[in-house]
């Protein structure tokens, strides 16, 4: 159903800034469990759109959070932000 997909896309695009803010906050506070949970939730949402780069970056952030080793997290968050920017632009045009 195209209309349903459009509604889901709009909700995702609207929620994306909040999800990224949650990831940034978790990283700023070095809150590994929060980073893991926020990345996991975002991964599930973006997977609905087949956005493999964004899914992979979110999955990697989830793993980083699970391990508690946050050194690579800033770089991976930047990668995720770039991938999500492309996804959101594409969804907004849909």
C-alpha positions in Angstrom: 0.0 0.0 0.0 1.7 3.2 -1.2 -0.2 5.5 1.1 0.8 3.5 4.2 4.4 3.5 3.0 4.2 7.3 2.6 2.8 7.7 6.1 5.6 5.5 7.6 8.2 7.5 5.6 6.8 10.8 7.0 6.9 9.5 10.5 10.4 8.3 10.1 11.7 11.6 8.6 9.9 13.5 11.4 11.4 11.3 14.1 14.9 11.1 12.7 16.2 14.3 14.4 15.0 13.1 17.8 16.7 9.7 17.3 20.0 11.3 16.3 19.8 13.7 19.2 19.3 10.7 21.5 22.4 9.0 20.1 24.5 12.2 20.4 23.3 12.6 24.0 24.2 9.0 24.8 27.7 9.5 23.3 28.2 12.9 25.1 27.4 11.2 28.4 29.4 8.1 27.5 26.2 6.1 28.2 27.0 2.9 26.4 23.7 1.1 27.2 21.7 4.1 26.0 23.8 4.3 22.8 23.1 0.6 22.3 19.4 0.9 22.8 19.0 4.0 20.7 21.0 2.6 17.8 19.0 -0.7 18.0 15.7 1.2 17.7 16.9 3.4 14.9 18.3 0.3 13.1 14.9 -1.3 13.2 13.1 1.8 11.8 15.5 2.5 9.0 15.6 -1.2 8.0 11.9 -0.8 6.8 13.3 1.2 3.9 16.1 -1.1 2.8 18.7 1.6 3.6 21.7 -0.8 3.9 24.4 1.8 4.7 22.3 3.4 7.5 21.3 -0.1 8.9 24.9 -1.1 8.9 26.1 2.1 10.7 23.3 1.8 13.3 24.2 -1.9 13.8 27.8 -1.0 14.3 26.8 1.7 16.8 24.7 -0.8 18.6 27.7 -3.2 18.8 29.9 -0.4 20.1 27.4 0.4 22.8 27.1 -3.2 23.8 30.9 -3.5 24.1 31.2 -0.3 26.1 34.2 0.6 24.0 33.1 4.0 22.7 36.3 5.2 20.9 34.9 4.4 17.4 31.4 5.8 18.2 31.9 9.4 17.0 33.2 8.3 13.6 30.4 5.8 13.2 27.8 8.3 14.3 29.0 10.7 11.6 28.7 7.8 9.1 25.2 7.1 10.3 24.2 10.8 10.1 25.5 10.9 6.5 23.6 7.8 5.5 20.4 9.0 7.2 20.6 12.4 5.5 20.5 10.6 2.1 17.7 8.3 3.3 15.6 11.2 4.6 16.1 13.3 1.4 15.0 10.3 -0.7 12.0 9.6 1.6 11.0 13.3 1.6 10.8 13.3 -2.2 8.6 10.2 -2.1 
